[in-house]
Amino acid sequence: MKNKYYADAYGADPNALDACIEKAFEIADADDEIARVVFYSQTKNGFTQVSRVFGDGCVDVMFTRSLRFSDCSKPIRCMTAITYKKECEYRDSPKDVVVCCHMDSKAVFKVDDYRTAKYIIALSWNLNGLDAWKKRWNARNVLDEESEESVTSHNSILMKALREMDIRMFQTKNLGHLDDAETCKTYIRAIHKSMPEVMPEELEKCLVTELGWENRNAEEAGDLLQRLKEGRTFRGGQKTYLKEYFTRWKAKG
């Protein structure tokens, strides 16, 4: 399902914001599972342009409760990073269209991890600020939807390795348990040794988009690979017979 969209903007670009709002309302009207549209920013200072559209008074109200407007069939709420995190911490029902206002990839990656966000529409502040997020999800440009980025196929051997790793970690999808951390570190060492072309960004993308890892846990695995690429090391993980892992992955159909 296509559920990641973006608009590149440099500063306060009203056309980009209007396109994000139009797409958010279109999705909300079309999907019966959507309960509301959420405008999301790091702090209340990030809603200046949203206030231009809805008015200062309405935005102030939407910080505490949802409001309805004739342009959208679903209620609308404004939430900061702190309030949205607190509300969604113990919820996993995908009910929201989240419009991330004036953010970079690092900030939007956090929203990816909220299961309440069924659709994400990201609006940048710097022209290249969303590049990493766009690339990870092959997000669609709301300003020119016909120019959707081509989907990049993943390294097939890498995917075999990561799926095997995920199974051997009992699909915990994090390094919280000592045994799972040891397994992950072994696989990272094997990937680094036999597939030097694999970069941390590709590893993280596969873990998040294909295997359902949260961004923060995928980044932890990516950081391990980055350490090895920089000539550093880390404690843990098997260091011998790593070539045998690659031989097994390559032999799999």
SULDAKA-V76921 format. One line per field, one symbol per residue. phi: phi as a letter, one per 40 degrees, with the letter a starting at -180 (. if undefined). A space follows every 50 residues. Layout:
phi->???
//
This chain:
phi->.cbbbaacbbgcbccccccccdccccccccbccccabbcbacbcccbdcc cccbgdcccdcccbacbbbccbcbcbbbacdcccccccdbbbccbbcbbc cfbbddccdccdccccccbbbbbcbbdbcbdccdccbfcccccacccdcc ccccdccccccccccccccffcgabccdcccccdcccccccccbbccccd ccdccccccbbgccdcccccccccccdcccgcaacggcbbfccccccccc ccc
//
